Amino acid sequence: MLPNFAGHSGTISQQINKLDWTTDSHDRIVSMSLVTLTPPTLLRIVSSGWGAPRTHRNGNHEGLDFPGDVGSPIFASADGIVVQVDNVDNSFAGKFIAIQHDGGVVSRYLHNEKNLVTIRQRVTRGEVIATLGQTGTSGTGAPHLHFDVKLQAEAFQEYLRRFGTPSPGYSTPRALGVGVPAEALMSGVSYRPETKRSSLNRGVKFHSSAPAVVGLLVAGVGIGAGLRYLTNR
Ligand SMILES: [Zn+2]
């Protein structure tokens, strides 16, 4: 069943939604493209994944956490248009940004120190859009970027076709779409071993070309700061 996307404005998405799809003999979409997302931080290590226990948001973590130093750059994970900018630190998200990509995929960047883009700005993959911070509910933990993905109607159907439904399911549909595990769309990152294990146990699918190297190894070789965050949590 398609979720109800009440509140979603089509104006911006219609400007950039370039969909590639194939249909069956009844003109139903059987497959379409889903954008691949690249690492949003310098330290390409995920320290917390989809479904980890939380005290807010239905008790489940609905995103990926990337540890890093406060003030380090945050990169756009794909080309797109900035559709949300919150420069006020007054919610669990803190200061945050949302970017709409081709095909109804939205990526969000939470707990920022400072946002460096404005609403409706076009950004390209790898462009610096913010600095990493500790705003919102990340304030008491080690500094990290909370990264998550929302999918609009057709993109969500395609995600279901390819990756199925993890436990504990998907997030409640909101204005930007349904929250899904970003793991399946995320290339070029490593995962803390227990993070990957616990996500796999919840039925989360990972990007097919994601490196098998574990986060601790990467952190131990060359990036000393990473080890500190990884052992902190
Ligand atoms: Zn998070």
Residues whose N, C-alpha, C, O or C-beta is under 5 A from the ligand:
A	BS01	ZN	G63 L64 D65 H146
